[in-house]
C-alpha cells in the first residue's frame, strides 16, 4: 500500500522514495542518511521524538531481565520531557546511537490510533477509496498498524485532554475491540525501527502527509476492528495482550 501515497498526492517526494528503500546493511552510509532523513521529516511535521531501546538478537538493549517490550520502549524514564523536534539534537542522537530506535511522544501535537494489522489494512483501503484524508500510517511488526492523527487537546486546554489510560482500558472493549488510542502520556515506536526476530516498524504512508482529525478515521477503524474481533480465527482475541504498555 506504500504506493498509494504517491498515487493520491500525484507526485513522489524524496521521503516517499526513502520509504520503499529496505536496509541493505545496518552500517551503510546511505541507509543511515535515509534513517536520519526520516527522523527529521517526523520532527519537521512537529512530532517530538526521543531515543528508544533496540534489539540485541531476541533480547533488548536495556538488558533488563525479562523486558516485557524488547526494543519498543524509551531509554530514559524522562522521555516525555526529553522528546524534541530540534533537528540538531536528533542528529546528535542518531550519530551517537546508530543502533537506537526512536519513539514519538503522543498527545502534544499528534495522537496515534493503534489497531490490529488485518483490521488496519482493510480500513486503510476503505478510507482511501472513499477519498478521506489519511495521514501517516505505519506497520509495526506483523501484528499492528498505526494511524497518526492530530491530537484532540493542547497544553493550553487541559480539560480537553484524554488520558491514555482511559482510552486503552475502558470498562468494556466491545465498542472498540482491538483498538488503542495513544494520546497524552503515551508513545509509539517510530519508523524506521528494528524489532527482535528481524521484524521492523516501517512507514506505509510517510510523515509528509498532513495529520487528520482522528474522528474522521475512528468510525471506519472501529468497524474494521469489530469485524476483526468477530472473525472465527480471532474469536479468542486477548485485548490486554495486544495493547502496548504506557511505560517501561
C-alpha angles and dihedrals in degrees: 000000000000089000090065091075092066093042095056096042094045094225135053121239127208088258091056089054091051091052093064092049113102119201115268097187130353095240101042114130093223092053092048090051090051091047093052090044092056092047091050091048089057091049091048088055088058098253112137118225139191135186119276137191122274135210124271100193103301092336132084124252089232087071090215107156108249094003102196095211108031113200091355103092137073119265092226129056085216092063093127093060093033094056112106146166092212106131095207093053092047091051090050091051092048092048096047096039105038094166097046124118118214134223129205119220112230131210099050104074103348144021128208127221105210116199139163111281096240092051092044094053092052092045093049092053092050093047093051093045089052091053093243116155108250120189129208115330127191135189116222114202115306098311115045140056123198123210112197115212140165114276123255096226143033132213088253091057104050095166089065096058118113109208108227093233091065092054097043098045109032120166088261132017093203093100095047107024113187095357126122123188110209109203135131113008096016140090142192132215110261127224132280094048136139124226131193115277094038091288123137147191112240140167120261090178115015134237092261089081116096117253110252129212105273092225090065089063101033101084093050093045095048090047090051091048091050090052090048094049092046096051117110095243091052098045090115094050113158106212094190091055096055099052118089117234119253095235144004 
